[in-house]
Amino acid sequence: MEFGDLPKLILAVAVSLSCVGISYQIMRLLGAITENMQDLRKTIKNLGILVEGLVEDQKLLSEGLRGVLEIIEKVRAMSNMVYEKVMKPITVIFGFLTTVGNFVEGVKGKYFKNR
């Protein structure tokens, strides 16, 4: 071995160690990426669970609103029935009484005018 071969040998060892260092850093980088991907999968899974819960809550809310709307519709139908069966006849009776009252006032007025 000559003296000129020593720098070549040192250069070869340095390049080899550099390759090992670069490989080690790439392995660390790939490990960090893998951990991030696993965290991302967990986050997406949790987000899916959250969305499922929101969908269930929305279903319950819409069923509740449907129930309230059915109650409002029944109250409206009942009020229409009360108007048709009770209020309308009362209005007719009072209209008749008003007509009779006006007739009586007219007759009374003519009777007392003639005296």
QUITA-V566748 format. One record per backbone hydrogen bond with DSSP energy under -1.0 kcal/mol. CO is the residue of the C=O (numbers start at 0). NH is the residue of the N-H. Records with the same first field share a line. If there is no record, write none. Layout:
CO = NH / NH
This chain:
4 = 8
5 = 9
6 = 10
7 = 11
8 = 12
9 = 13
10 = 14
11 = 15
12 = 16
13 = 17
14 = 18
15 = 19
16 = 20
17 = 21
18 = 22
19 = 23
20 = 24
21 = 25
22 = 26
23 = 27
24 = 28
25 = 29
26 = 30
27 = 31
28 = 32
29 = 33
30 = 34
31 = 35
32 = 36
33 = 37
34 = 38
35 = 39
36 = 40
37 = 41
38 = 42
39 = 43
40 = 44
41 = 45
42 = 46
43 = 47
44 = 48
45 = 49
46 = 50
47 = 51
48 = 52
49 = 53
50 = 54
51 = 55
52 = 56
53 = 57
54 = 58
55 = 59
56 = 60
57 = 61
58 = 62
59 = 63
60 = 64
61 = 65
62 = 66
63 = 67
64 = 68
65 = 69
66 = 70
67 = 71
68 = 72
69 = 73
70 = 74
71 = 75
72 = 76
73 = 77
74 = 78
75 = 79
76 = 80
77 = 81
78 = 82
79 = 83
80 = 84
81 = 85 / 86
82 = 87
85 = 89
86 = 90
87 = 91
88 = 92
89 = 93
90 = 94
91 = 95
92 = 96
93 = 97
94 = 98
95 = 99
96 = 100
97 = 101
98 = 102
99 = 103
100 = 104
101 = 105
102 = 106
103 = 107
104 = 108
105 = 109
106 = 110
107 = 111
108 = 112
109 = 113
